[in-house]
Amino acid sequence: MSQELLTFRKSLDDRPLDSAIAGDRELYVQDLHLQQDGIDPIRLLADQIHCDQLLVDKVGASYLFTGQRGTGKTTELNRLRQILISKGAHVYSVDLAEY
């Protein structure tokens, strides 16, 4: 690998985008994951989780998300967190890679 390419790779900010940060919102590609019918799967998931919380007398629930590294899981989960917080939910996340 050339030195120029190594320098370029080191200059990249390798972290998930967080929609709570104004600078990150500018980098996020809106509607990237819209389905053909115009449905946003993250908003659909947020609605389902919110309904689940209402049905289980607010005792809470756990959800596990898995997938390959670098596919946008954390970026989309950050979006999901913001949507749920705006609906009044308490959101806690754990990165299993840290354990």
C-alpha positions in Angstrom: 0.0 0.0 0.0 1.4 3.4 -1.0 2.3 6.0 1.7 -0.3 8.3 0.1 -3.1 5.8 0.6 -2.0 5.1 4.2 -2.0 8.8 4.9 -5.5 9.1 3.4 -6.9 6.2 5.4 -5.5 7.6 8.6 -7.2 10.9 7.9 -10.7 9.3 7.8 -12.9 9.6 10.8 -13.9 6.0 11.2 -16.9 6.3 13.5 -20.7 6.0 13.2 -22.7 9.1 12.4 -24.9 10.5 15.2 -28.0 12.4 14.2 -27.9 14.2 17.5 -24.7 16.0 16.3 -25.3 18.9 13.8 -22.2 18.2 11.8 -23.1 14.5 11.4 -26.6 15.4 10.2 -25.1 17.2 7.3 -23.2 14.0 6.3 -26.1 11.6 6.6 -27.8 10.6 3.3 -31.5 11.1 3.8 -33.9 8.5 2.6 -31.1 6.1 1.7 -33.0 3.1 3.0 -36.5 4.0 1.9 -38.4 1.0 0.5 -40.0 1.2 -2.9 -43.3 2.1 -1.2 -41.7 5.1 0.5 -41.6 3.5 4.0 -38.6 4.3 6.2 -37.7 1.0 7.9 -36.1 2.8 10.9 -39.3 4.8 11.5 -41.4 1.7 11.1 -39.2 -0.1 13.6 -39.5 2.9 16.0 -43.3 2.7 15.8 -43.2 -1.0 16.5 -40.9 -0.6 19.5 -43.0 2.3 20.8 -46.2 0.1 20.5 -44.5 -2.8 22.2 -43.6 -0.6 25.1 -47.2 0.6 25.5 -48.5 -3.0 25.4 -46.1 -4.4 28.0 -47.0 -1.8 30.7 -43.8 0.1 30.2 -41.6 -2.6 31.7 -39.3 -2.3 28.8 -37.9 -4.7 26.3 -34.6 -5.7 24.8 -33.6 -5.8 21.1 -30.5 -7.3 19.6 -29.1 -6.0 16.3 -26.4 -7.8 14.5 -24.6 -7.5 11.2 -21.3 -7.1 9.4 -18.9 -4.4 10.5 -19.3 -1.1 8.6 -22.8 -1.6 7.2 -24.4 1.3 9.1 -26.0 -0.5 12.1 -24.8 2.0 14.7 -25.6 5.0 12.4 -29.1 3.8 11.9 -29.5 2.8 15.6 -28.4 6.3 16.5 -31.3 7.6 14.3 -33.6 5.1 16.0 -32.5 6.3 19.4 -33.3 9.9 18.5 -36.8 9.0 17.2 -37.6 6.9 20.3 -36.4 9.7 22.6 -38.6 12.2 20.8 -41.5 9.8 21.6 -40.6 9.9 25.3 -38.7 6.5 25.5 -35.7 5.8 27.6 -33.0 4.2 25.4 -30.0 2.4 26.6 -27.5 0.8 24.2 -24.6 -1.6 24.8 -21.9 -2.4 22.3 -21.1 -6.1 22.8 -17.7 -5.5 21.3 -16.8 -3.7 24.5 -17.3 -6.8 26.6 
